[in-house]
Amino acid sequence: MAMSEASSRGLAGWLSKGHGNRDVGFAIAVALILAVLFVPLPAAVLDFGLAVSLSVSVLVLMVALWIPKPLEFNSFPTLLLVVTMLRLSLNVASTRLILSEGHTGPGAAGGVIEGFSRFIVSGNFIIGIVVFAILLVINFVVITKGSTRIAEVTARFSLDSMPGKQMAIDADLGAGIIDEDQARARRKEVEDESGFFGAMDGASKFVRGDAVAGLIITLINVVGGILIGVAQHGLSLSEAADFYTVLTIGDGLVTQVPALIVSLAAGLIVTKGGTEGAANEAVLGQLSKFPKALFMASLLLFGIGLLPGFPSLIFTALAIIMAVLGVAVMRQAEEAQASVDREDAARQRAEAVAPEDNIQETLKLDGLRLELGQGLVQLISNSDAALTGKIKSLRNLFAREFGFVLPSVRIKDEPMLPAQTYAILVQGVEVARGELRPTGMMVVNPGACGLPGERGKDPTFGLDALWVDKETGARAEAMGLTVVDPESVIITHLTEVVKEHLPELTTYGATQDLVEGLDREYQKLVAEIPGSAPMVLVQHVLQALLAERVSIRNLPLIIESIAEAKRSTSSVTQITEAVRRRLSNQICKALQDDTGFISVISMSPAWEKEFLEALRVNGDDRNFVMSPQRVQEFVLQARREIQKFAEQDQWPALLVSPEIRSFVRSMLERVSPMTVVLSHNEIHRKTALRTLATVGQ
């Protein structure tokens, strides 16, 4: 017993060592196949090779029968090439033996060929020729030709449908139905499917060429063998024809039987298509779904058996078997339907008993939702729909520019909306609405262009717009006008809405996801921030930064700054100001123009002094006490200076003292949200400023 266990462990160890050398073994096997083309083989070695060829062919057929999906056997084209080359090399070796030793008798080319010639050919080469011809026709004309055509059509259709499948995956990803990993896996499956059927299209030519090569080699063996037997070995024409033809037909059958088996395996794989499950499950399972067909077949067989001259006993027995199968299938279908009905009833009872589950689902709100009127559904349902792909690009844009993971945008058709209207909802509340023409193009600020179309407004910025058809849109673009497609109108509107509502979308869960994506050291640092709710503090700081459109992509530095500032203050405003100081290089880089300068509007010394005098500090609390009249005067003066440059599409920052930055920002937030309020402490040491104007002078 101990010796048996030791032997088992030794065998397992040998196999595990051999596992790492499979590539070397496979390379040696291919090299040996090539060597057989040139090196003469003894009859015993040829027998072994022919047995291996037959065994591998049977193995391939069994695998083809049992694989659930064709892609699970995607190495088949490579294997088909190797197996075909093995048969051809053995065919060359057997040809060499037949032509050199055929005059000695039926055993000249080994026992396998002799066995085929005796068992199938029965020593009569006429019978052998007929059987060989029939097998060749079955393989070449029926199986191989059909498999080649199916592989060719499948490869072409698979390639043509790839863009549509990719867009469907992007649509599901943009709608939040699947995540990134699932989308990546589905894309890989689509690519693998296209590559596999393309390879099968080419590999099927191997089988066809193998059949042609087998026929040519057989003819050469017969003619060459007869000439050699008569000319070199002194045999009579009948003796030479008998010896060499029987051997050649036996050799051809030894080659054609494995070729027929592999061709059948190839046909099973390419005809499987989208059917899943083993071949027996797919075929028998689908046939058994129609018991009426079994009953009709039974009745037909019984009727054929009653015809004069037909063996009625055989047909009656088959009819009875079909009828019994029909009854069994019918009972099985009834039991399956009863089981489904019981499951449905149980599910309905469970839903009736626990309605709160549905209520909980109803209470869930989508972070972002895009609702489309009935006339706009085509923007996501057409095969060439680009909206979902652009939404995915939008999510990548926010991740890259703001370091913020935009929640999945759920797209939903809404019958209550006007047909050509869309609505954008943030956490269940409608925040924006627009109208567009799904088959048209929007010309922005058309002026008196003279183009035919429907006048309207740009939903995002309220600019004058003209809706035209695609041909007119191309003319407008040639005239230098801005032309936008309907999908881009929605994406632009959605982008501005998201920028405006970034703080609302930065929920506790979103903040936690961002922190969990950091290295373990920073997750530990968040947990060690003083206070009872460090994650809530991080959330509030991120919301404050995003409200002023400051990127939070450098989250590790933000976490460090929060942890450092929290030791000296508990005010979220002061902690945010401390974080902004640490992000000074990032903030300044985002504001620099092409020349490397930051354009700013400064505050006059009088306003600076008045603001500082209005500031009241009491520990962590900072209050701002300025009369509403003076606040209004400052806002009007600041807006007047800002608008001078806004008309030229310039947005200089307002430069103020660090102590009053947050208060000035809150004043300008409603009248000029695009204006960045910058403190002196946030100016990086290597940043150059260009003062364009001063508020109060």
Secondary structure, 3 states (H helix, E strand, C coil): CHHHHHHHHHHHHHHHHHHCCHHHHHHHHHHHHHHHCCCCCCHHHHHHHHHHHHHHHHHHHHHHHHCCCHHHHCCHHHHHHHHHHHHHHHHHHHHHHHHHHHHHCCCCCCHHHHHHHHHCCCCCHHHHHHHHHHHHHHHHHHHHHHHHHHHHHHHHHHHHHHHHHHHHHHHHHHCCCCCHHHHHHHHHHHHHHHHHHHHHHHHHHHHHHHHHHHHHHHHHHHHHHHHHHHHCCCCCHHHHHHHHHHHHHHHHHHHHHHHHHHHHHHHHHHHHCCCCCCHHHHHHHHHCCCHHHHHHHHHHHHHHHCCCCCCHHHHHHHHHHHHHHHHHHHHHHHHHHHHHHHHHHHHHHHHHHCCHHHHHHHHCCCCEEEEECHHHCHHHHCCCCCHHHHHHHHHHHHHHHHCCCCCCEEEEECCCCCCCEEEEEECCEEEEEEECCCCCEEEECCCCCCCCCEEEECCCCCCEEEEECHHHHHHHHHCCCEEECHHHHHHHHHHHHHHHCHHHHCCHHHHHHHHHCCCHHHHHHHHCCCCCCHHHHHHHHHHHHHHCCCCCCCHHHHHHHHHHHHCCCCCHHHHHHHHHHHCHHHHHHHHCCCCCEEEEEEECHHHHHHHHHCEEEECCEEEECCCHHHHHHHHHHHHHHHHHHHCCCCCCEEEECHHHHHHHHHHHCCCCCCCCEEEHHHCCCCCEEEEEEEECC
